[in-house]
Amino acid sequence: MTIIWHLEMRSPEQLNARPLNHSNAQLMEARVKQGELNRFLYQLIGQHWEWLDKNRWSLEQWRNHAERDSVRTWILLVDGSPAGYYELERQPGNQVEILYFGLAKPFIGLKLGGALLSEAVRSAWAWHNEAGEAPERVWVHTCSDDHPGALANYQARGFEVFKTEEE
């Protein structure tokens, strides 16, 4: 049985941020959208955490997903290597979902997870809609198949559980 937790923030003031203190870390938005890049990051990070739902996607499906205006992707590089990423999706109702978030295996345990999540939350709150309005809600989901510290990281950053499911 898998437990799925849905978490949300209703205000940017809820964020309990951690700084990105690694001297050789760079966080950059992938402004040239490429389905191939999102597929690579999804597989690099997700292979260890049962991210299976998009493994069967064709390249065309990846492009249709990642190259939409409503999706943005950031990559964390450490010493020039992809260390992690997050993917945001602007959704109806003036909300932003953190669709994917995670670190590559060699970078787990280096105190990067809380900092990267803090940046994901900041990016989500800063993503204003066409009318110039900030999001009303930032949300994410995680599950018991994810990294054992995932739920605690989300909660430590200020997310609150609003729904729990068993699958």
Backbone bond lengths (Angstrom), bond angles and torsions (degrees), N, CA, C in turn:
res aa  C-N    CA-C-N  psi(-1)  N-CA   C-N-CA  omega(-1)  CA-C   N-CA-C  phi
1 M - - - 1.443 - - 1.535 109.54 -
2 T 1.322 115.25 136.98 1.454 122.39 177.71 1.524 109.00 -109.93
3 I 1.312 116.18 134.80 1.464 121.45 175.28 1.517 107.86 -101.99
4 I 1.324 115.96 131.32 1.467 122.14 178.84 1.520 108.08 -113.88
5 W 1.327 115.40 127.74 1.458 121.12 177.22 1.520 108.57 -110.35
6 H 1.320 117.28 131.15 1.457 124.33 174.31 1.528 106.21 -105.53
7 L 1.326 115.96 125.89 1.459 121.01 -175.43 1.523 109.54 -125.25
8 E 1.337 115.66 154.78 1.453 119.63 -179.00 1.519 111.75 -147.36
9 M 1.338 113.16 160.11 1.462 123.75 167.94 1.513 106.03 -125.79
10 R 1.309 116.40 137.70 1.464 121.59 178.47 1.527 112.43 -106.73
11 S 1.321 116.62 -2.48 1.462 120.43 -178.55 1.526 109.00 -155.28
12 P 1.328 117.39 141.48 1.466 119.11 177.27 1.527 112.70 -63.55
13 E 1.322 117.14 -21.40 1.464 120.78 178.80 1.533 112.01 -68.72
14 Q 1.321 117.94 -14.93 1.467 121.38 177.38 1.526 112.31 -71.78
15 L 1.334 117.08 -20.06 1.463 120.48 -175.22 1.522 111.18 -66.90
16 N 1.309 115.27 123.55 1.461 123.95 171.44 1.529 105.72 -103.47
17 A 1.331 115.18 86.31 1.469 121.39 -169.01 1.519 112.67 -76.71
18 R 1.324 113.46 149.29 1.467 121.92 169.53 1.517 107.16 -116.19
19 P 1.326 117.10 137.72 1.467 119.81 -179.01 1.528 112.04 -76.80
20 L 1.314 114.59 152.74 1.462 121.23 174.73 1.518 106.61 -88.02
21 N 1.329 116.63 95.78 1.467 122.35 -171.70 1.526 114.68 -99.73
22 H 1.285 118.64 9.09 1.463 120.45 -179.92 1.528 108.79 -80.53
23 S 1.321 117.24 124.19 1.468 121.04 -172.81 1.523 113.46 -65.31
24 N 1.311 118.75 -24.96 1.459 121.44 -178.08 1.522 112.87 -108.79
25 A 1.343 116.73 25.67 1.463 121.31 -179.14 1.519 110.58 -102.21
26 Q 1.323 115.02 139.50 1.458 122.61 175.29 1.521 107.73 -132.94
27 L 1.320 116.12 132.90 1.459 121.43 175.25 1.515 107.39 -112.27
28 M 1.331 115.65 125.12 1.457 120.23 -176.18 1.516 110.33 -136.91
29 E 1.340 114.90 140.33 1.457 118.73 173.20 1.520 108.77 -79.98
30 A 1.315 116.42 136.71 1.468 122.16 175.22 1.527 106.94 -83.52
31 R 1.305 116.67 89.04 1.469 121.25 -173.46 1.522 113.01 -78.13
32 V 1.313 117.30 -21.65 1.464 120.40 171.62 1.520 105.44 -92.71
33 K 1.306 115.87 107.38 1.468 120.63 -173.52 1.523 110.69 -76.39
34 Q 1.351 113.89 131.72 1.461 120.42 -178.93 1.523 108.77 -143.54
35 G 1.293 116.89 118.04 1.450 120.59 177.75 1.518 112.82 -56.27
36 E 1.332 116.23 -34.91 1.462 120.85 -179.95 1.526 111.28 -61.38
37 L 1.332 117.01 -38.82 1.461 120.87 179.44 1.523 110.78 -66.46
38 N 1.312 117.06 -45.78 1.458 119.77 179.95 1.529 111.24 -63.81
39 R 1.320 116.52 -37.79 1.467 120.14 176.72 1.529 110.21 -62.45
40 F 1.329 116.98 -45.44 1.464 121.43 178.72 1.525 111.21 -58.54
41 L 1.328 116.85 -49.25 1.466 121.00 -177.97 1.527 111.30 -64.31
42 Y 1.314 116.83 -42.79 1.464 122.34 178.03 1.530 110.05 -57.55
43 Q 1.320 117.38 -45.52 1.459 121.04 -178.63 1.530 111.86 -73.43
44 L 1.321 117.66 -40.39 1.461 121.50 179.07 1.523 111.05 -59.41
45 I 1.313 117.08 -48.34 1.459 121.82 -177.29 1.525 110.85 -81.36
46 G 1.304 116.27 -46.46 1.460 120.65 -170.50 1.512 116.74 -75.08
47 Q 1.338 117.90 -16.83 1.460 119.87 -176.77 1.527 112.66 -59.65
48 H 1.311 117.47 -24.00 1.459 121.07 -178.10 1.528 113.11 -93.55
49 W 1.348 117.31 -7.07 1.463 119.78 -170.87 1.522 113.08 -129.05
50 E 1.311 117.50 27.34 1.464 121.27 174.52 1.532 112.88 64.58
51 W 1.319 117.60 28.88 1.466 119.83 172.72 1.520 106.50 -79.53
52 L 1.300 116.53 95.87 1.460 120.98 -173.45 1.523 113.72 -115.86
53 D 1.334 117.60 -17.58 1.459 120.40 -169.55 1.527 114.02 -61.57
54 K 1.319 119.23 -29.31 1.459 120.40 -177.21 1.537 113.41 -107.02
55 N 1.316 117.87 5.16 1.467 120.08 -179.22 1.520 112.95 -64.23
56 R 1.309 118.16 -24.94 1.466 121.26 -178.94 1.527 112.49 -91.15
57 W 1.316 116.63 -0.72 1.464 119.61 -177.74 1.525 111.38 -65.48
58 S 1.310 115.35 143.53 1.467 121.26 172.52 1.529 108.26 -78.00
59 L 1.319 115.39 167.14 1.456 120.01 176.42 1.524 110.51 -61.19
60 E 1.303 116.52 -37.53 1.472 120.06 177.88 1.527 110.89 -61.80
61 Q 1.325 118.32 -41.07 1.461 120.83 176.95 1.528 111.34 -63.59
62 W 1.334 116.43 -41.13 1.465 119.95 177.29 1.525 110.70 -62.17
63 R 1.310 116.81 -43.27 1.465 119.64 179.08 1.521 111.20 -64.58
64 N 1.321 116.92 -43.04 1.464 120.37 178.68 1.521 111.72 -61.51
65 H 1.298 116.96 -33.16 1.469 121.43 178.75 1.521 111.09 -77.51
66 A 1.306 117.68 -57.76 1.467 122.40 -168.11 1.522 114.05 -77.69
67 E 1.307 117.44 -22.52 1.457 119.76 -174.67 1.523 112.93 -96.36
68 R 1.325 116.77 10.73 1.465 120.79 175.21 1.532 109.94 -74.84
69 D 1.321 116.15 152.88 1.465 120.79 176.36 1.522 111.85 -65.33
70 S 1.316 117.64 -22.43 1.469 121.75 -176.75 1.528 112.97 -85.85
71 V 1.342 118.25 3.10 1.462 122.19 179.85 1.529 109.07 -122.94
72 R 1.342 114.82 134.79 1.469 121.35 175.61 1.523 108.47 -133.02
73 T 1.339 116.12 146.91 1.458 122.07 -175.20 1.524 110.17 -130.33
74 W 1.325 115.80 136.75 1.467 122.85 175.07 1.516 108.50 -121.20
75 I 1.328 116.09 144.41 1.459 122.54 -179.20 1.521 108.91 -121.90
76 L 1.326 115.98 132.63 1.455 122.09 173.21 1.522 107.32 -97.29
77 L 1.336 115.70 121.95 1.459 121.76 175.56 1.522 108.48 -109.24
78 V 1.320 116.69 135.73 1.457 122.01 174.43 1.525 106.58 -127.38
79 D 1.306 115.62 122.28 1.468 121.40 -175.95 1.522 111.08 52.83
80 G 1.337 116.24 35.49 1.458 121.78 176.51 1.517 115.30 83.00
81 S 1.336 118.21 -2.54 1.467 121.58 -179.05 1.522 110.85 -105.16
82 P 1.340 117.05 144.61 1.461 118.93 176.39 1.535 109.69 -64.37
83 A 1.326 115.46 117.26 1.461 121.38 -177.37 1.515 112.22 -104.20
84 G 1.322 117.27 -22.88 1.453 121.24 -179.04 1.510 110.50 -178.93
85 Y 1.327 114.20 176.34 1.457 118.65 178.01 1.504 109.90 -161.69
86 Y 1.327 113.73 166.16 1.462 120.10 167.37 1.510 108.80 -144.21
87 E 1.313 113.27 150.72 1.451 121.93 -178.14 1.521 107.10 -127.23
88 L 1.319 116.63 127.30 1.457 122.73 179.62 1.517 110.22 -110.47
89 E 1.328 115.84 148.07 1.461 120.96 174.80 1.521 109.12 -130.57
90 R 1.314 115.91 124.34 1.466 121.96 174.08 1.520 106.96 -78.14
91 Q 1.334 116.85 128.41 1.459 121.41 -173.95 1.525 111.14 -123.53
92 P 1.327 115.78 161.76 1.465 118.97 176.57 1.530 110.74 -57.24
93 G 1.316 114.94 157.16 1.454 118.81 -179.15 1.515 112.39 82.38
94 N 1.330 117.04 16.80 1.460 123.47 178.06 1.528 112.12 54.95
95 Q 1.324 114.25 52.97 1.461 120.17 177.40 1.522 110.38 -132.68
96 V 1.326 114.78 159.41 1.464 121.49 178.55 1.523 107.58 -127.27
97 E 1.329 115.38 130.90 1.462 120.81 175.87 1.526 108.97 -104.14
98 I 1.321 115.97 136.76 1.452 120.84 167.85 1.525 104.59 -82.76
99 L 1.328 115.70 99.09 1.470 120.61 -175.11 1.522 111.42 -69.69
100 Y 1.325 115.88 -48.04 1.457 121.07 -179.06 1.510 108.78 -137.99
101 F 1.321 114.95 143.64 1.451 122.19 -179.01 1.520 107.30 -156.53
102 G 1.328 117.16 133.70 1.457 118.16 175.10 1.506 112.87 173.45
103 L 1.316 113.28 171.29 1.467 122.71 179.40 1.521 109.37 -115.07
104 A 1.327 115.79 148.36 1.463 121.30 171.94 1.529 108.12 -71.09
105 K 1.298 116.04 148.99 1.466 122.99 -173.18 1.547 114.31 -48.74
106 P 1.349 120.38 -45.83 1.470 118.86 -177.27 1.533 113.89 -65.02
107 F 1.341 117.83 -13.11 1.454 121.02 -175.24 1.528 113.20 -105.80
108 I 1.310 116.67 0.50 1.463 120.79 176.24 1.526 108.10 -74.95
109 G 1.325 115.83 136.99 1.455 121.15 179.70 1.521 113.96 92.68
110 L 1.340 116.66 4.55 1.464 120.86 -179.04 1.531 111.80 -102.37
111 K 1.321 117.18 15.33 1.482 122.89 179.77 1.530 112.01 65.76
112 L 1.333 116.63 31.99 1.458 121.16 178.80 1.526 113.15 -97.42
113 G 1.330 118.08 -24.26 1.459 121.78 -173.44 1.516 113.63 -62.39
114 G 1.314 117.71 -47.85 1.464 120.50 179.57 1.515 111.95 -65.14
115 A 1.322 116.25 -37.87 1.463 120.69 179.24 1.529 111.11 -68.44
116 L 1.334 116.76 -44.05 1.459 119.82 179.44 1.521 110.57 -64.81
117 L 1.325 117.27 -41.81 1.461 119.93 177.68 1.527 110.51 -63.57
118 S 1.310 117.85 -39.10 1.466 121.01 176.62 1.523 110.68 -58.22
119 E 1.329 116.61 -42.91 1.464 120.54 178.89 1.522 111.18 -67.06
120 A 1.337 117.21 -37.40 1.465 120.55 177.48 1.526 110.21 -61.78
121 V 1.312 116.41 -43.48 1.468 120.53 -179.89 1.529 109.94 -66.04
122 R 1.315 117.34 -43.92 1.476 120.25 177.82 1.534 110.98 -59.72
123 S 1.320 116.10 -44.10 1.467 120.24 179.38 1.521 110.85 -62.54
124 A 1.313 116.77 -39.96 1.465 120.87 -179.78 1.528 110.61 -64.27
125 W 1.331 117.00 -47.33 1.469 119.98 -179.68 1.523 111.67 -66.38
126 A 1.312 118.16 -28.94 1.464 121.65 -178.31 1.530 113.03 -81.40
127 W 1.326 117.53 -9.23 1.455 121.63 -176.00 1.531 109.60 -85.10
128 H 1.298 116.48 91.47 1.458 121.82 -178.81 1.519 110.88 -80.10
129 N 1.322 115.63 151.40 1.463 120.16 179.41 1.532 110.28 -78.48
130 E 1.334 116.32 -176.89 1.463 121.48 -176.74 1.524 111.85 -60.61
131 A 1.320 117.42 -28.05 1.467 121.89 179.78 1.531 111.64 -84.37
132 G 1.343 116.66 0.68 1.457 120.21 179.09 1.519 114.34 84.19
133 E 1.336 116.73 13.07 1.466 121.16 -178.45 1.521 111.10 -92.07
134 A 1.319 115.35 136.75 1.468 120.67 174.76 1.528 108.83 -69.96
135 P 1.327 117.42 156.50 1.461 119.81 177.31 1.532 111.73 -60.02
136 E 1.316 115.07 151.78 1.460 121.09 175.40 1.525 111.35 -91.39
137 R 1.326 115.07 -17.94 1.465 119.57 -177.60 1.520 108.90 -155.35
138 V 1.337 116.08 142.03 1.460 123.77 170.52 1.521 105.40 -120.44
139 W 1.324 116.71 131.49 1.458 118.57 -177.25 1.521 111.12 -140.64
140 V 1.332 114.02 166.25 1.453 121.90 -175.71 1.527 107.67 -157.90
141 H 1.300 116.37 161.40 1.469 118.94 169.49 1.526 108.80 -133.72
142 T 1.317 114.68 151.57 1.456 122.13 176.37 1.517 106.89 -141.14
143 C 1.311 116.44 172.38 1.464 118.87 -178.60 1.523 111.16 -144.78
144 S 1.302 114.68 171.37 1.461 120.95 -177.85 1.529 112.70 -69.07
145 D 1.330 118.65 -11.16 1.464 121.74 175.40 1.526 111.99 -85.86
146 D 1.322 116.55 -10.33 1.460 121.61 -178.95 1.521 109.59 -77.31
147 H 1.332 116.79 -179.40 1.466 121.29 177.13 1.528 109.30 -51.81
148 P 1.324 118.60 138.39 1.471 120.74 -177.57 1.531 114.24 -57.07
149 G 1.331 117.73 -22.88 1.463 120.50 179.69 1.524 114.10 -96.43
150 A 1.330 117.87 4.00 1.473 120.69 -174.10 1.531 111.98 -61.79
151 L 1.312 117.47 -53.81 1.463 120.26 -177.85 1.526 110.79 -59.10
152 A 1.322 116.89 -44.49 1.466 120.74 179.95 1.527 111.03 -62.20
153 N 1.334 117.86 -37.33 1.463 121.29 178.20 1.526 110.57 -64.28
154 Y 1.337 116.95 -46.19 1.464 119.86 178.83 1.528 110.69 -60.10
155 Q 1.319 116.16 -45.08 1.460 119.80 -178.71 1.532 111.30 -68.21
156 A 1.316 118.28 -38.11 1.464 121.36 178.42 1.528 111.35 -64.95
157 R 1.324 117.63 -29.08 1.466 120.30 177.88 1.529 111.50 -79.88
158 G 1.323 118.31 -11.92 1.464 120.91 176.39 1.514 115.53 118.12
159 F 1.330 117.93 0.00 1.465 119.94 176.82 1.516 110.05 -71.11
160 E 1.336 116.05 148.14 1.459 122.42 176.57 1.521 109.27 -121.21
161 V 1.321 116.77 137.78 1.458 121.96 178.27 1.523 108.67 -69.22
162 F 1.357 116.36 129.95 1.461 119.27 175.47 1.522 111.97 -116.86
163 K 1.340 117.04 -11.41 1.464 120.07 177.67 1.518 109.16 -158.60
164 T 1.320 116.51 140.92 1.471 123.00 175.73 1.525 107.37 -127.04
165 E 1.327 115.89 137.13 1.459 121.69 178.96 1.523 109.48 -131.03
166 E 1.331 116.11 154.61 1.460 122.37 171.33 1.506 107.76 -115.27
167 E 1.335 115.30 137.16 1.467 120.41 -176.89 1.508 109.48 -124.77
